[in-house]
Amino acid sequence: MVRRQTLKKIGGSVATVLPKTMLDRFHLDAGDDVYVVETSEGLLITPYDPDFADAMAAYARGAKRFRNALRELAR
């Protein structure tokens, strides 16, 4: 879904309002954190922390590689 949003000045900052349908679809509410990521195509606003996603990918690689050792440690 592509939506055109207008930026509005609020005090010394600039903001936009996300429509309720988007908030509901991504399970977002007032006060939730979102991340603005600069990409080669522009800005990406996401509720997912890219650093956390990288950390989880590193964990998945390690868990697969050391699966037997982790199983033994769990005993």
Distance bins in CASP14 RR format, pairs under 12 A and 6 or more apart:
PFRMAT RR
TARGET T0000
AUTHOR 0000-0000-0000
RMODE 2
METHOD distances of the structure
MODEL  1
1 18 0 0 0 0 0 1 0 0 0 0 0
1 19 0 0 0 0 1 0 0 0 0 0 0
1 21 0 0 0 0 1 0 0 0 0 0 0
1 22 1 0 0 1 0 0 0 0 0 0 0
1 25 0 0 0 0 1 0 0 0 0 0 0
1 26 0 0 0 0 0 1 0 0 0 0 0
2 22 0 0 0 0 0 1 0 0 0 0 0
3 16 0 0 0 0 1 0 0 0 0 0 0
3 17 0 0 0 0 0 1 0 0 0 0 0
3 18 0 0 0 0 1 0 0 0 0 0 0
3 19 1 0 0 1 0 0 0 0 0 0 0
3 21 0 0 0 0 1 0 0 0 0 0 0
3 22 1 0 0 1 0 0 0 0 0 0 0
3 25 0 0 0 0 0 1 0 0 0 0 0
3 45 0 0 0 0 0 1 0 0 0 0 0
4 16 0 0 0 0 0 1 0 0 0 0 0
4 19 0 0 0 0 0 1 0 0 0 0 0
5 14 0 0 0 0 0 1 0 0 0 0 0
5 15 0 0 0 0 1 0 0 0 0 0 0
5 16 1 0 1 0 0 0 0 0 0 0 0
5 17 1 0 0 1 0 0 0 0 0 0 0
5 18 1 0 0 1 0 0 0 0 0 0 0
5 19 0 0 0 0 1 0 0 0 0 0 0
5 22 0 0 0 0 1 0 0 0 0 0 0
5 43 0 0 0 0 0 1 0 0 0 0 0
5 45 0 0 0 0 1 0 0 0 0 0 0
6 14 0 0 0 0 0 1 0 0 0 0 0
6 15 0 0 0 0 0 1 0 0 0 0 0
6 16 1 0 0 1 0 0 0 0 0 0 0
6 17 0 0 0 0 1 0 0 0 0 0 0
7 13 0 0 0 0 1 0 0 0 0 0 0
7 14 1 0 1 0 0 0 0 0 0 0 0
7 15 1 0 0 1 0 0 0 0 0 0 0
7 16 1 0 1 0 0 0 0 0 0 0 0
7 17 0 0 0 0 0 1 0 0 0 0 0
7 43 0 0 0 0 0 1 0 0 0 0 0
8 14 1 0 0 1 0 0 0 0 0 0 0
8 15 1 0 1 0 0 0 0 0 0 0 0
8 16 1 0 0 1 0 0 0 0 0 0 0
8 17 1 0 0 1 0 0 0 0 0 0 0
9 15 0 0 0 0 1 0 0 0 0 0 0
9 16 0 0 0 0 0 1 0 0 0 0 0
10 16 0 0 0 0 1 0 0 0 0 0 0
10 17 0 0 0 0 0 1 0 0 0 0 0
16 22 0 0 0 0 0 1 0 0 0 0 0
16 34 0 0 0 0 0 1 0 0 0 0 0
16 36 0 0 0 0 0 1 0 0 0 0 0
16 43 0 0 0 0 0 1 0 0 0 0 0
16 45 0 0 0 0 1 0 0 0 0 0 0
17 23 0 0 0 0 1 0 0 0 0 0 0
17 30 0 0 0 0 0 1 0 0 0 0 0
18 24 0 0 0 0 0 1 0 0 0 0 0
18 25 0 0 0 0 0 1 0 0 0 0 0
18 26 0 0 0 0 1 0 0 0 0 0 0
18 28 1 0 0 1 0 0 0 0 0 0 0
18 29 0 0 0 0 0 1 0 0 0 0 0
18 30 0 0 0 0 0 1 0 0 0 0 0
18 31 0 0 0 0 0 1 0 0 0 0 0
18 32 0 0 0 0 0 1 0 0 0 0 0
18 34 0 0 0 0 1 0 0 0 0 0 0
18 45 0 0 0 0 1 0 0 0 0 0 0
18 47 0 0 0 0 0 1 0 0 0 0 0
19 25 0 0 0 0 1 0 0 0 0 0 0
19 26 0 0 0 0 0 1 0 0 0 0 0
19 28 0 0 0 0 0 1 0 0 0 0 0
20 26 0 0 0 0 0 1 0 0 0 0 0
20 28 0 0 0 0 1 0 0 0 0 0 0
20 29 0 0 0 0 0 1 0 0 0 0 0
20 30 0 0 0 0 0 1 0 0 0 0 0
21 28 0 0 0 0 0 1 0 0 0 0 0
22 28 1 0 0 1 0 0 0 0 0 0 0
22 29 0 0 0 0 0 1 0 0 0 0 0
22 34 0 0 0 0 0 1 0 0 0 0 0
22 45 0 0 0 0 1 0 0 0 0 0 0
22 47 0 0 0 0 0 1 0 0 0 0 0
23 29 1 0 0 1 0 0 0 0 0 0 0
23 30 0 0 0 0 1 0 0 0 0 0 0
23 31 0 0 0 0 0 1 0 0 0 0 0
23 32 0 0 0 0 1 0 0 0 0 0 0
23 34 0 0 0 0 0 1 0 0 0 0 0
23 45 0 0 0 0 0 1 0 0 0 0 0
23 47 0 0 0 0 0 1 0 0 0 0 0
25 47 0 0 0 0 0 1 0 0 0 0 0
26 32 0 0 0 0 1 0 0 0 0 0 0
26 34 0 0 0 0 1 0 0 0 0 0 0
26 45 0 0 0 0 1 0 0 0 0 0 0
26 46 0 0 0 0 1 0 0 0 0 0 0
26 47 1 0 1 0 0 0 0 0 0 0 0
26 48 0 0 0 0 1 0 0 0 0 0 0
27 34 0 0 0 0 0 1 0 0 0 0 0
27 47 1 0 0 1 0 0 0 0 0 0 0
27 48 0 0 0 0 0 1 0 0 0 0 0
28 34 1 0 0 1 0 0 0 0 0 0 0
28 35 0 0 0 0 0 1 0 0 0 0 0
28 45 0 0 0 0 0 1 0 0 0 0 0
28 46 0 0 0 0 0 1 0 0 0 0 0
28 47 1 0 1 0 0 0 0 0 0 0 0
28 48 0 0 0 0 0 1 0 0 0 0 0
29 47 0 0 0 0 0 1 0 0 0 0 0
31 47 0 0 0 0 0 1 0 0 0 0 0
32 45 0 0 0 0 0 1 0 0 0 0 0
32 46 0 0 0 0 0 1 0 0 0 0 0
32 47 1 0 0 1 0 0 0 0 0 0 0
32 48 0 0 0 0 0 1 0 0 0 0 0
32 49 0 0 0 0 0 1 0 0 0 0 0
33 45 0 0 0 0 0 1 0 0 0 0 0
33 46 0 0 0 0 0 1 0 0 0 0 0
33 47 1 0 0 1 0 0 0 0 0 0 0
33 48 0 0 0 0 0 1 0 0 0 0 0
33 49 1 0 0 1 0 0 0 0 0 0 0
33 52 0 0 0 0 0 1 0 0 0 0 0
34 43 0 0 0 0 0 1 0 0 0 0 0
34 44 0 0 0 0 0 1 0 0 0 0 0
34 45 1 0 1 0 0 0 0 0 0 0 0
34 46 1 0 0 1 0 0 0 0 0 0 0
34 47 1 0 1 0 0 0 0 0 0 0 0
34 48 0 0 0 0 1 0 0 0 0 0 0
34 49 0 0 0 0 1 0 0 0 0 0 0
34 50 0 0 0 0 0 1 0 0 0 0 0
35 43 0 0 0 0 0 1 0 0 0 0 0
35 44 0 0 0 0 1 0 0 0 0 0 0
35 45 1 0 0 1 0 0 0 0 0 0 0
35 46 1 0 1 0 0 0 0 0 0 0 0
35 47 1 0 0 1 0 0 0 0 0 0 0
35 48 1 0 0 1 0 0 0 0 0 0 0
35 49 1 0 1 0 0 0 0 0 0 0 0
35 50 1 0 0 1 0 0 0 0 0 0 0
35 51 0 0 0 0 1 0 0 0 0 0 0
35 52 0 0 0 0 1 0 0 0 0 0 0
35 53 0 0 0 0 0 1 0 0 0 0 0
36 42 0 0 0 0 0 1 0 0 0 0 0
36 43 1 0 1 0 0 0 0 0 0 0 0
36 44 1 0 0 1 0 0 0 0 0 0 0
36 45 1 0 1 0 0 0 0 0 0 0 0
36 46 0 0 0 0 1 0 0 0 0 0 0
36 47 0 0 0 0 0 1 0 0 0 0 0
36 48 0 0 0 0 0 1 0 0 0 0 0
36 49 0 0 0 0 0 1 0 0 0 0 0
36 50 0 0 0 0 0 1 0 0 0 0 0
37 43 1 0 0 1 0 0 0 0 0 0 0
37 44 1 0 1 0 0 0 0 0 0 0 0
37 45 1 0 0 1 0 0 0 0 0 0 0
37 46 1 0 0 1 0 0 0 0 0 0 0
37 47 0 0 0 0 0 1 0 0 0 0 0
37 48 0 0 0 0 1 0 0 0 0 0 0
37 49 0 0 0 0 1 0 0 0 0 0 0
37 50 1 0 1 0 0 0 0 0 0 0 0
37 51 0 0 0 0 0 1 0 0 0 0 0
37 53 0 0 0 0 0 1 0 0 0 0 0
37 54 0 0 0 0 0 1 0 0 0 0 0
38 44 1 0 0 1 0 0 0 0 0 0 0
38 45 0 0 0 0 0 1 0 0 0 0 0
38 46 0 0 0 0 0 1 0 0 0 0 0
38 50 0 0 0 0 0 1 0 0 0 0 0
39 45 0 0 0 0 0 1 0 0 0 0 0
39 46 0 0 0 0 0 1 0 0 0 0 0
39 50 0 0 0 0 0 1 0 0 0 0 0
44 50 0 0 0 0 1 0 0 0 0 0 0
46 52 0 0 0 0 0 1 0 0 0 0 0
46 53 0 0 0 0 1 0 0 0 0 0 0
47 53 0 0 0 0 0 1 0 0 0 0 0
48 54 0 0 0 0 0 1 0 0 0 0 0
48 56 0 0 0 0 0 1 0 0 0 0 0
49 55 0 0 0 0 1 0 0 0 0 0 0
49 56 0 0 0 0 1 0 0 0 0 0 0
50 56 0 0 0 0 0 1 0 0 0 0 0
50 57 0 0 0 0 0 1 0 0 0 0 0
51 57 0 0 0 0 0 1 0 0 0 0 0
51 58 0 0 0 0 0 1 0 0 0 0 0
52 58 0 0 0 0 0 1 0 0 0 0 0
52 59 0 0 0 0 0 1 0 0 0 0 0
53 59 0 0 0 0 0 1 0 0 0 0 0
53 60 0 0 0 0 0 1 0 0 0 0 0
54 60 0 0 0 0 0 1 0 0 0 0 0
54 61 0 0 0 0 0 1 0 0 0 0 0
55 61 0 0 0 0 0 1 0 0 0 0 0
55 62 0 0 0 0 0 1 0 0 0 0 0
56 62 0 0 0 0 0 1 0 0 0 0 0
56 63 0 0 0 0 0 1 0 0 0 0 0
57 63 0 0 0 0 0 1 0 0 0 0 0
57 64 0 0 0 0 0 1 0 0 0 0 0
58 64 0 0 0 0 0 1 0 0 0 0 0
58 65 0 0 0 0 0 1 0 0 0 0 0
59 65 0 0 0 0 0 1 0 0 0 0 0
59 66 0 0 0 0 0 1 0 0 0 0 0
59 70 0 0 0 0 0 1 0 0 0 0 0
60 66 0 0 0 0 0 1 0 0 0 0 0
60 67 0 0 0 0 0 1 0 0 0 0 0
61 67 0 0 0 0 0 1 0 0 0 0 0
62 68 0 0 0 0 0 1 0 0 0 0 0
62 69 0 0 0 0 1 0 0 0 0 0 0
62 70 0 0 0 0 1 0 0 0 0 0 0
63 69 0 0 0 0 0 1 0 0 0 0 0
63 70 1 0 0 1 0 0 0 0 0 0 0
63 71 0 0 0 0 0 1 0 0 0 0 0
63 73 0 0 0 0 0 1 0 0 0 0 0
63 74 0 0 0 0 0 1 0 0 0 0 0
64 70 0 0 0 0 1 0 0 0 0 0 0
66 72 0 0 0 0 1 0 0 0 0 0 0
66 73 0 0 0 0 1 0 0 0 0 0 0
66 74 0 0 0 0 0 1 0 0 0 0 0
67 73 0 0 0 0 0 1 0 0 0 0 0
67 74 0 0 0 0 0 1 0 0 0 0 0
68 74 0 0 0 0 0 1 0 0 0 0 0
68 75 0 0 0 0 0 1 0 0 0 0 0
69 75 0 0 0 0 0 1 0 0 0 0 0
END
